[in-house]
Amino acid sequence: MSRNYLTSSMLRRELSARSMALTRSQKLLHDLSPGANPVVIFGRDEQGRHGNFHPNSYGRICANAAWARRLTKVHTASRRSRARKDCQWMELDSANSSDALLMSIFCHTEVFDEGKLNIRIANLLNVDPAAQPRFGVHPGIPLRNGHLDRTEIDLHLGNLFIEAKLTESSFQNARPRLIERYRDLETLFDVTRLPWTADGIVQGYQLIRNVLAAFASDTSFCVLCDGRRHDLIEIWYSVLSAVHYPSFAWRLKLLTWQELATTLPADLQQFLEIKYGIVPA
């Protein structure tokens, strides 16, 4: 198998090995999840360091009340840390967290500072440099019954929604009844062209919701994922090929962490390479 292709399990193992090397070299506070393939769970130590974030970004996250709220999202396998008894695992403490990676980038002073995005990044994403990063927003997707599905968007940046992925195994699968709830489904998609499995399950359910959210909010949408995850990229293009609303399809895009890395400052590039194996494309 080519080195530039990684499955979710392969990438998780690589990130675990890289994180363990970091904890040893920098003596970082951490814990390990149980199981045959443990995940490194980082924590904030007495010096205020948190190994899952770039130091510059972490300081700014903690100083910004809106950003800091993301740090309080409890881990799905929540438990008390053995490394520090007064701590509890949080989602963004996990070495596999795509949200932590996202915030390490967009909260850095050379990416967003004094109310403005770095112009190279703004141009790459095709957003206004004055766009303010908002993490974990719930724009609402109209349902046929008049209610809203409060799907979470990882990053709202001006006229752009961003969904970040790293080690996730898929974009979720769903039965037909789940996607049929959405008011704009047939307006936006040729449902027959969505990626269906032989037993009637649709792949990319999360992407379908994200695209519907962007359509309802009149914004663009971008998937941000690792360029080595060809499986996720293929699912995205399968969903994209089913969009039959011509004036909206051009607002949908995919960007890899590797492509984004080309616009980042040297210290962030070094952080991404050491911790995630992500190098500029």
Secondary structure, DSSP 8 states (H G I E B T S, - for coil): --TT---HHHHHHHHHHHHHHHHHHHT--EEE-SSSS--EEE-B-TTS-BTTS-HHHHHHHHH-HHHHGGGG-B-TT--B-SSSTT-B-BGGGBTT-HHHHHHHHHTSTTTEETTEE-HHHHHHHT--TT--EEEEE---EEBTTS-EE---EEEEETTEEEEE-SS-S-S-EE-HHHHTTBTTHHHHB-GGGS-B-TTS-EE-HHHHHHHHHHHHHT-EEEEEE-TT-HHHHHHHHHHHTTB--HHHHTTEEEEEHHHHHTTS-HHHHHHHHHHH-----
